[in-house]
């Protein structure tokens, strides 16, 4: 009889943490569904408003730069004020972004909307992923790293496919997707609001606003390869956002917005499916396997662009996406090894700083080059980046130092 109350309290705690885990996952899906929702609309903006490939690429830069700035300044704040307030604030910024994007008639409005999305996604990237790891069940062991790293990709895929379908077949093709996303964001905020907090409020919030990039000493030897993985894979994701809408229409000869959404989802969706496969291997072996698969996908993508073959392009995109999922989740798993509650937000801030740097810098270069080089030529540059990152990963990938963690 004496054990009944403690056991009951333990079950109650498990249920509340499950609510927090589910709410954080749904909120992260909603966050990146909002980000992905604009992609099938890019061709409409090109056709109806006269936006150029360079202009579209700069909106990707604006989004990524805003996310980078938010991560640098606010990446550690949730350790002091709690996960829930910052998560809700990020969702609120995304709602404002969607409201602004209901009226896109010049490139400045699109850029401003994407910048607001970057601010919201920046808050969500470090806060919600840390919230997911805080509340994740202990079994299976790979669940925390997969859910925290691949929910982003799942959200992007859901947003792109839903947007493509509504643009192609629904009423109000330029507006309906944003109204749907706003509803999902508000629902997510309500779920987070009723979920338990996993962090005790502590002093030092103002000091945490000073830009700082740090990792625990025990995992710093993993950073170079993790950086190569994040930079190359997220650069490819930015390529799909900025250039694949034009590529699908001009080189692969289809104007269907749903197909465009499916092509983007073919890269992001398999990432979530490939990630659990990486859990069967050590972090180093999984990163090697993932990047070799990712490179194979890029070889197929370049071949498909050269031959104008849509089916091959989609198949190669699926292969590359699956490889991305294996590599990213393995790199994240290594960095999270032995992490404490206070480590997680800074670790994810570093992860996303690297990721969005990979999205921002190549996009900025590509935007400048798009006036001189065609999209097929630009794709060769991204393929070259994939080759360099894969070779580095194959030769330099290492596992966490298990002996350095005590207890």
MARBA-590347 format. One record per residue (C-alpha): x, y, z; residue in three letters. Coordinates in pm, 1 decimal. Each point is the difference from the previous one (the first is absolute). Layout:
<sites>
(site (X, Y, Z), "ALA")
...
</sites>
This chain:
<sites>
(site (0.0, 0.0, 0.0), "UNK")
(site (284.3, 238.4, 71.5), "UNK")
(site (118.9, -17.9, -362.6), "UNK")
(site (-332.8, 97.0, -159.8), "UNK")
(site (38.4, 379.8, 21.9), "UNK")
(site (355.7, 15.9, -137.2), "UNK")
(site (-93.2, -230.1, -288.5), "UNK")
(site (-311.7, 208.1, -69.9), "UNK")
(site (205.8, 319.2, 1.0), "UNK")
(site (251.3, -158.0, -238.5), "UNK")
(site (-276.9, -99.3, -243.9), "UNK")
(site (-148.5, 350.1, 22.8), "UNK")
(site (341.1, 152.5, -76.1), "UNK")
(site (44.1, -234.7, -298.7), "UNK")
(site (-339.8, 109.3, -136.2), "UNK")
(site (77.6, 370.0, 34.4), "UNK")
(site (339.6, -43.1, -166.0), "UNK")
(site (-169.3, -191.2, -281.0), "UNK")
(site (-233.7, 297.4, -48.7), "UNK")
(site (301.7, 232.9, -10.3), "UNK")
(site (177.7, -224.7, -252.4), "UNK")
(site (-302.1, -26.3, -230.1), "UNK")
(site (-74.3, 372.9, 26.6), "UNK")
(site (359.9, 93.5, -79.3), "UNK")
(site (8.5, -233.2, -301.6), "UNK")
(site (-329.5, 139.4, -134.2), "UNK")
(site (121.4, 357.0, 56.4), "UNK")
(site (327.3, -67.8, -182.8), "UNK")
(site (-189.4, -158.6, -290.1), "UNK")
(site (-227.7, 306.1, -9.3), "UNK")
(site (300.8, 235.4, 9.5), "UNK")
(site (166.0, -152.0, -302.2), "UNK")
(site (-327.0, -66.7, -180.1), "UNK")
(site (-33.7, 378.2, -0.6), "UNK")
(site (349.7, 31.1, -145.5), "UNK")
(site (-67.1, -265.3, -267.0), "UNK")
(site (-339.7, 141.6, -94.8), "UNK")
(site (146.6, 285.5, -204.9), "UNK")
(site (202.1, -220.5, -236.9), "UNK")
(site (-275.3, -109.1, -246.0), "UNK")
(site (-108.7, 365.4, -19.5), "UNK")
(site (337.1, 119.5, -130.8), "UNK")
(site (-90.5, -80.4, -361.6), "UNK")
(site (-329.8, 188.2, 37.4), "UNK")
(site (190.9, 300.1, 128.0), "UNK")
(site (244.1, -33.1, -290.9), "UNK")
(site (-282.8, -17.3, -255.7), "UNK")
(site (-243.5, 253.1, 146.1), "UNK")
(site (232.0, 248.8, 170.2), "UNK")
(site (310.1, -30.4, -217.0), "UNK")
(site (234.6, -116.1, 278.2), "UNK")
(site (337.0, -129.8, -123.1), "UNK")
(site (199.2, -306.3, 108.1), "UNK")
(site (249.5, 234.8, 163.7), "UNK")
(site (-280.3, 173.4, 192.8), "UNK")
(site (-145.8, -330.7, 117.9), "UNK")
(site (346.4, -115.4, 106.2), "UNK")
(site (46.8, 319.3, 203.0), "UNK")
(site (-323.1, -72.2, 189.7), "UNK")
(site (157.3, -332.5, 102.8), "UNK")
(site (304.6, 195.9, 115.2), "UNK")
(site (-221.9, 240.3, 199.4), "UNK")
(site (-170.8, -294.3, 171.5), "UNK")
(site (327.5, -175.4, 80.0), "UNK")
(site (176.9, 316.2, 117.2), "UNK")
(site (-287.5, 84.7, 236.6), "UNK")
(site (12.8, -352.3, 138.4), "UNK")
(site (376.2, 22.5, 49.8), "UNK")
(site (-28.8, 330.4, 185.5), "UNK")
(site (-275.5, -134.2, 223.9), "UNK")
(site (203.1, -309.5, 84.9), "UNK")
(site (308.6, 204.8, 83.1), "UNK")
(site (-187.8, 231.5, 236.6), "UNK")
(site (-282.3, -215.8, 137.8), "UNK")
(site (134.9, -353.1, -42.8), "UNK")
(site (65.6, -48.2, 375.5), "UNK")
(site (-281.7, 211.2, 144.4), "UNK")
(site (-241.8, -291.2, 49.3), "UNK")
(site (240.9, -143.2, 260.6), "UNK")
(site (-86.6, 301.2, 217.5), "UNK")
(site (-361.1, 97.8, -78.7), "UNK")
(site (-132.5, -344.7, -96.5), "UNK")
(site (-81.4, -184.6, -321.1), "UNK")
(site (-370.2, 85.6, -17.8), "UNK")
(site (11.6, 384.9, -8.0), "UNK")
(site (255.7, 10.2, -281.3), "UNK")
(site (-177.0, -275.5, -194.0), "UNK")
(site (-328.3, 193.8, 13.8), "UNK")
(site (179.3, 323.1, -98.2), "UNK")
(site (151.5, -173.7, -303.1), "UNK")
(site (-338.5, -135.5, -107.2), "UNK")
(site (-144.5, 351.3, 37.3), "UNK")
(site (266.7, 146.1, -232.0), "UNK")
(site (-85.6, -263.2, -259.3), "UNK")
(site (-368.7, 93.6, 20.1), "UNK")
(site (96.3, 363.7, -69.4), "UNK")
(site (213.5, -114.1, -294.4), "UNK")
(site (-289.2, -194.3, -153.4), "UNK")
(site (-232.8, 297.5, 42.9), "UNK")
(site (252.3, 218.3, -184.0), "UNK")
(site (37.3, -254.8, -281.2), "UNK")
(site (-373.9, 14.1, -70.2), "UNK")
(site (81.1, 310.5, -206.7), "UNK")
(site (315.9, -54.8, -206.0), "UNK")
(site (24.2, 242.7, -291.5), "UNK")
(site (365.8, 100.2, 7.0), "UNK")
(site (321.0, -174.3, 96.6), "UNK")
(site (39.0, 215.3, 313.0), "UNK")
(site (-318.8, -141.3, 154.9), "UNK")
(site (109.7, -356.4, -75.2), "UNK")
(site (342.8, 72.1, 146.9), "UNK")
(site (-152.1, 156.5, 312.5), "UNK")
(site (-233.5, -297.1, 46.9), "UNK")
(site (284.9, -246.1, -38.7), "UNK")
(site (211.1, 204.8, 242.7), "UNK")
(site (-277.0, -25.0, 261.8), "UNK")
(site (-14.7, -373.3, -69.8), "UNK")
(site (373.3, -14.3, 64.5), "UNK")
(site (-42.1, 167.3, 337.6), "UNK")
(site (-276.6, -243.6, 96.2), "UNK")
(site (186.8, -302.4, -131.5), "UNK")
(site (314.6, 111.1, 183.2), "UNK")
(site (-184.4, 0.3, 331.7), "UNK")
(site (-162.9, -332.8, -82.5), "UNK")
(site (318.2, -167.0, -124.2), "UNK")
(site (192.2, 14.4, 327.9), "UNK")
(site (-291.6, 19.2, 246.1), "UNK")
(site (-235.2, -267.0, -135.0), "UNK")
(site (275.1, -246.7, -85.2), "UNK")
(site (138.0, 32.7, 353.8), "UNK")
(site (-356.3, -40.5, 132.9), "UNK")
(site (-38.2, -319.0, -205.5), "UNK")
(site (322.5, -148.8, 140.9), "UNK")
(site (-95.3, 104.2, 355.6), "UNK")
(site (-333.0, -182.8, -19.8), "UNK")
(site (83.3, -291.9, -233.0), "UNK")
(site (-49.1, -358.0, 127.4), "UNK")
(site (324.1, -179.7, 80.3), "UNK")
(site (-87.3, -287.6, -233.6), "UNK")
(site (73.0, -43.3, -283.5), "UNK")
(site (336.1, 165.8, 60.1), "UNK")
(site (9.9, 166.4, -344.5), "UNK")
(site (-342.1, 165.3, 34.8), "UNK")
(site (121.0, 327.8, 153.3), "UNK")
(site (262.1, 68.5, -269.9), "UNK")
(site (-227.0, -107.3, -286.1), "UNK")
(site (-301.5, 196.9, 124.3), "UNK")
(site (206.4, 313.3, 68.0), "UNK")
(site (190.6, -6.0, -330.4), "UNK")
(site (-256.4, -140.9, -243.4), "UNK")
(site (-322.5, 166.4, 112.1), "UNK")
(site (134.5, 309.5, -177.8), "UNK")
(site (21.3, -192.7, -328.7), "UNK")
(site (-342.4, -154.2, 53.2), "UNK")
(site (-151.2, 343.4, 58.3), "UNK")
(site (158.4, 141.6, -316.0), "UNK")
(site (-134.3, -294.6, -201.4), "UNK")
(site (-350.8, 28.3, 146.5), "UNK")
(site (-8.1, 373.3, -65.9), "UNK")
(site (120.4, -31.8, -359.2), "UNK")
(site (-235.6, -283.3, -99.6), "UNK")
(site (-304.2, 154.8, 168.2), "UNK")
(site (77.6, 334.2, -160.4), "UNK")
(site (50.4, -157.2, -342.8), "UNK")
(site (-333.9, -182.8, 23.1), "UNK")
(site (-191.2, 308.1, 115.1), "UNK")
(site (164.1, 223.4, -262.0), "UNK")
(site (-79.1, -247.3, -276.0), "UNK")
(site (-350.9, -108.3, 98.3), "UNK")
(site (-135.6, 229.2, 274.6), "UNK")
(site (-165.2, 341.6, -6.1), "UNK")
(site (203.1, 315.8, 72.6), "UNK")
(site (328.3, -157.9, -116.9), "UNK")
(site (216.0, 280.8, 142.2), "UNK")
(site (-172.8, 16.9, 338.2), "UNK")
(site (-157.9, -327.7, 113.0), "UNK")
(site (322.1, -173.4, 105.8), "UNK")
(site (91.1, 288.8, 229.9), "UNK")
(site (-342.9, -13.7, 166.6), "UNK")
(site (42.6, -375.2, 56.1), "UNK")
(site (350.8, 48.3, 142.5), "UNK")
(site (-118.3, 279.0, 231.8), "UNK")
(site (-261.8, -240.0, 142.2), "UNK")
(site (265.8, -267.7, 55.5), "UNK")
(site (234.9, 249.8, 167.3), "UNK")
(site (-273.8, 119.5, 238.1), "UNK")
(site (-90.0, -360.7, 87.8), "UNK")
(site (367.7, -73.6, 66.4), "UNK")
(site (31.4, 303.5, 227.1), "UNK")
(site (-301.9, -118.3, 199.1), "UNK")
(site (152.5, -348.5, 41.6), "UNK")
(site (332.2, 143.5, 117.3), "UNK")
(site (-183.2, 230.6, 242.3), "UNK")
(site (-167.3, -295.6, 176.9), "UNK")
(site (316.5, -212.5, 4.9), "UNK")
(site (238.2, -16.2, 297.8), "UNK")
(site (319.7, 203.4, 7.0), "UNK")
(site (323.3, -201.6, 8.2), "UNK")
(site (234.8, 282.2, 107.4), "UNK")
(site (5.2, 180.3, 335.6), "UNK")
(site (34.1, 375.2, -47.8), "UNK")
(site (350.3, 113.6, 99.5), "UNK")
(site (189.0, 332.8, 4.3), "UNK")
(site (231.6, 95.6, -282.5), "UNK")
(site (-251.3, 58.0, -277.9), "UNK")
(site (143.2, 338.9, -97.2), "UNK")
(site (354.9, -137.7, -2.6), "UNK")
(site (-114.0, -283.1, -228.1), "UNK")
(site (-90.2, 258.4, -267.0), "UNK")
(site (367.6, 67.6, -64.9), "UNK")
(site (84.3, -195.6, -316.1), "UNK")
(site (187.5, -312.6, 97.7), "UNK")
(site (68.2, -323.8, -182.3), "UNK")
(site (118.0, -281.2, 223.1), "UNK")
(site (-14.3, -375.5, 34.3), "UNK")
(site (93.9, -229.0, 288.2), "UNK")
(site (366.7, -97.7, -22.8), "UNK")
(site (-81.5, -371.2, -23.9), "UNK")
(site (-163.9, 38.0, -344.6), "UNK")
(site (208.1, 272.4, -163.2), "UNK")
(site (203.2, -256.6, -194.4), "UNK")
(site (-325.9, -91.9, -178.6), "UNK")
(site (-67.7, 353.8, -121.0), "UNK")
(site (204.0, 11.9, -326.5), "UNK")
(site (-178.3, -297.2, -157.5), "UNK")
(site (-337.2, 105.2, 139.6), "UNK")
(site (58.8, 342.8, -156.2), "UNK")
(site (72.7, -159.6, -338.4), "UNK")
(site (-320.9, -204.9, 24.6), "UNK")
(site (-220.9, 292.7, 101.5), "UNK")
(site (152.1, 245.2, -248.7), "UNK")
(site (-30.8, -226.5, -303.7), "UNK")
(site (-346.3, -137.9, 71.4), "UNK")
(site (-157.9, 331.7, 95.4), "UNK")
(site (161.2, 169.4, -299.9), "UNK")
(site (-183.4, -254.4, -213.5), "UNK")
(site (-324.9, 77.1, 182.0), "UNK")
(site (49.4, 369.4, -79.1), "UNK")
(site (70.1, -91.2, -364.4), "UNK")
(site (-333.2, -181.4, -11.7), "UNK")
(site (-178.1, 302.7, 145.7), "UNK")
(site (162.1, 262.7, -221.6), "UNK")
(site (60.7, -171.4, -334.0), "UNK")
(site (-205.6, -318.4, -30.1), "UNK")
(site (-327.5, 189.9, -67.2), "UNK")
(site (159.0, 152.6, -311.4), "UNK")
(site (182.0, -325.3, -80.2), "UNK")
(site (-316.7, -208.6, 7.4), "UNK")
(site (-180.1, 247.6, -223.9), "UNK")
(site (276.4, 90.0, -245.0), "UNK")
(site (216.9, -313.0, -22.4), "UNK")
(site (-238.7, -280.2, 95.5), "UNK")
(site (-297.6, 153.0, -179.5), "UNK")
(site (-286.0, -3.9, 247.8), "UNK")
(site (-206.6, 289.2, 139.0), "UNK")
(site (-188.4, -211.4, 255.4), "UNK")
(site (35.2, 149.4, 349.9), "UNK")
(site (-77.8, -333.8, 166.6), "UNK")
(site (285.9, -166.0, -188.4), "UNK")
(site (226.5, 280.9, 115.4), "UNK")
(site (-108.4, -61.4, 359.0), "UNK")
(site (53.3, -373.7, -42.0), "UNK")
(site (348.7, 53.4, -145.3), "UNK")
(site (98.1, 208.2, 303.3), "UNK")
(site (-162.2, -254.6, 233.5), "UNK")
(site (189.8, -277.5, -179.6), "UNK")
(site (316.8, 152.1, 142.9), "UNK")
(site (-128.8, 86.4, 348.0), "UNK")
(site (-238.9, -292.3, 64.1), "UNK")
(site (245.2, -290.3, -43.9), "UNK")
(site (231.7, 181.5, 239.3), "UNK")
(site (-239.8, -86.6, 282.9), "UNK")
(site (-31.2, -359.8, -125.6), "UNK")
(site (373.9, -51.6, -41.7), "UNK")
(site (87.2, 131.2, 344.3), "UNK")
(site (-108.0, -308.8, 203.0), "UNK")
(site (217.4, -215.3, -227.5), "UNK")
(site (302.1, 193.0, 117.7), "UNK")
(site (-84.7, -98.8, 357.6), "UNK")
(site (113.9, -354.4, -81.4), "UNK")
(site (360.2, 118.8, -43.2), "UNK")
(site (250.3, 195.9, 204.1), "UNK")
(site (-13.0, 377.9, -59.2), "UNK")
(site (319.4, -5.8, -209.0), "UNK")
(site (-107.6, -294.1, -217.2), "UNK")
(site (-345.8, 147.4, -49.5), "UNK")
(site (145.3, 336.3, -106.9), "UNK")
(site (218.2, -175.2, -258.2), "UNK")
(site (-292.1, -206.6, -131.2), "UNK")
(site (-228.9, 300.7, -9.1), "UNK")
(site (240.3, 229.6, -185.3), "UNK")
(site (92.5, -266.1, -258.7), "UNK")
(site (-373.2, -48.0, -64.8), "UNK")
(site (-46.7, 377.4, -10.9), "UNK")
(site (276.9, 31.7, -261.2), "UNK")
(site (-154.6, -280.4, -207.4), "UNK")
(site (-322.6, 197.2, 1.6), "UNK")
(site (181.8, 311.0, -124.5), "UNK")
(site (157.7, -195.0, -285.5), "UNK")
(site (-348.8, -109.6, -104.0), "UNK")
(site (-136.9, 355.3, 37.0), "UNK")
(site (266.5, 146.9, -228.8), "UNK")
(site (-55.1, -278.4, -253.6), "UNK")
(site (-376.4, 59.7, 5.4), "UNK")
(site (44.8, 374.6, -53.8), "UNK")
(site (234.8, -63.5, -294.4), "UNK")
(site (-247.2, -240.0, -162.6), "UNK")
(site (-321.5, 179.8, 100.2), "UNK")
(site (-139.6, -314.5, 165.2), "UNK")
(site (-255.6, 78.0, 271.4), "UNK")
(site (-35.7, -361.7, 121.5), "UNK")
(site (376.1, -35.6, 48.9), "UNK")
(site (11.0, 339.0, 172.3), "UNK")
(site (-264.3, -106.8, 252.6), "UNK")
(site (164.3, -340.8, 56.8), "UNK")
(site (341.4, 158.2, 54.9), "UNK")
(site (-157.9, 257.9, 229.3), "UNK")
(site (-146.4, -280.7, 213.7), "UNK")
(site (341.5, -168.0, 23.2), "UNK")
(site (171.2, 326.1, 93.6), "UNK")
(site (-268.4, 78.8, 257.2), "UNK")
(site (33.1, -340.3, 165.3), "UNK")
(site (378.0, 42.1, 17.0), "UNK")
(site (-45.2, 344.3, 151.9), "UNK")
(site (-224.0, -144.5, 271.5), "UNK")
(site (248.4, -269.5, 95.2), "UNK")
(site (292.5, 243.1, 13.0), "UNK")
(site (-172.5, 286.3, 183.3), "UNK")
(site (-157.4, -218.0, 268.9), "UNK")
(site (332.1, -181.2, 55.0), "UNK")
(site (189.0, 328.2, 34.7), "UNK")
(site (-266.0, 127.0, 242.0), "UNK")
(site (12.2, -323.7, 199.3), "UNK")
(site (374.2, 35.3, 41.8), "UNK")
(site (-24.7, 361.2, 116.8), "UNK")
(site (-276.0, -86.3, 248.7), "UNK")
(site (202.3, -282.5, 155.5), "UNK")
(site (5.1, 42.9, 376.7), "UNK")
(site (-177.0, 337.9, -19.5), "UNK")
(site (-160.4, 157.7, 305.0), "UNK")
(site (-312.3, 215.7, 14.2), "UNK")
(site (203.1, 322.2, -14.9), "UNK")
(site (215.4, -128.2, -289.1), "UNK")
(site (-283.3, -58.4, -245.2), "UNK")
(site (-107.5, 347.2, -105.3), "UNK")
(site (363.4, 111.0, -61.5), "UNK")
(site (71.3, -321.8, -192.5), "UNK")
(site (-303.1, 50.7, -222.7), "UNK")
(site (89.9, 366.6, -43.2), "UNK")
(site (337.6, -111.7, -138.9), "UNK")
(site (-165.2, -267.4, -216.7), "UNK")
(site (-236.5, 249.3, -156.8), "UNK")
(site (263.8, 272.1, -31.3), "UNK")
(site (200.9, -241.5, -212.8), "UNK")
(site (-310.1, -115.1, -186.5), "UNK")
(site (-123.7, 346.1, -85.8), "UNK")
(site (351.7, 111.6, -90.7), "UNK")
(site (-9.7, -283.0, -252.7), "UNK")
(site (-330.5, 132.1, -127.4), "UNK")
(site (99.1, 368.1, -2.2), "UNK")
(site (350.5, 27.6, -144.2), "UNK")
(site (-47.5, -219.3, -311.6), "UNK")
(site (-338.9, 164.0, -63.2), "UNK")
(site (156.4, 345.1, 12.9), "UNK")
(site (274.8, -106.0, -242.6), "UNK")
(site (-253.2, -170.7, -226.5), "UNK")
(site (-222.9, 307.4, -5.0), "UNK")
(site (294.9, 205.9, -124.1), "UNK")
(site (92.4, -263.2, -261.5), "UNK")
(site (-353.1, -68.2, -125.4), "UNK")
(site (18.8, 297.2, -236.4), "UNK")
(site (304.7, -154.5, -170.0), "UNK")
(site (-45.3, -374.3, 34.2), "UNK")
(site (-303.1, -220.3, -65.1), "UNK")
(site (-164.0, -209.1, 273.0), "UNK")
(site (152.3, -324.7, -140.2), "UNK")
(site (346.2, 156.8, 29.1), "UNK")
(site (-70.8, 119.7, 354.3), "UNK")
(site (-109.5, -353.3, 94.1), "UNK")
(site (352.2, -121.3, -86.9), "UNK")
(site (137.7, 225.3, 273.0), "UNK")
(site (-231.7, -151.6, 257.0), "UNK")
(site (95.5, -348.0, -121.3), "UNK")
(site (367.4, 91.7, 46.6), "UNK")
(site (-72.2, 109.4, 357.4), "UNK")
(site (-169.6, -335.3, 63.5), "UNK")
(site (308.5, -181.8, -134.7), "UNK")
(site (242.7, 192.7, 223.7), "UNK")
(site (-215.7, -48.7, 310.6), "UNK")
(site (-38.2, -372.9, -69.7), "UNK")
(site (372.3, -58.4, -45.4), "UNK")
(site (76.6, 188.3, 321.7), "UNK")
(site (-263.3, -198.5, 191.3), "UNK")
(site (121.8, -336.6, -130.3), "UNK")
(site (356.3, 65.5, 118.7), "UNK")
(site (-58.3, 209.5, 314.3), "UNK")
(site (-322.0, -126.0, 167.0), "UNK")
(site (48.7, -99.3, 365.3), "UNK")
(site (-216.1, -132.8, 281.7), "UNK")
(site (-66.0, 165.9, 338.7), "UNK")
(site (267.4, -72.0, 258.9), "UNK")
(site (-197.9, -225.7, 233.1), "UNK")
(site (275.2, -4.1, 261.7), "UNK")
(site (-25.4, 376.4, 48.7), "UNK")
(site (-348.6, -16.5, 144.6), "UNK")
(site (-24.2, -101.8, 363.4), "UNK")
(site (-282.6, -159.9, 181.4), "UNK")
</sites>
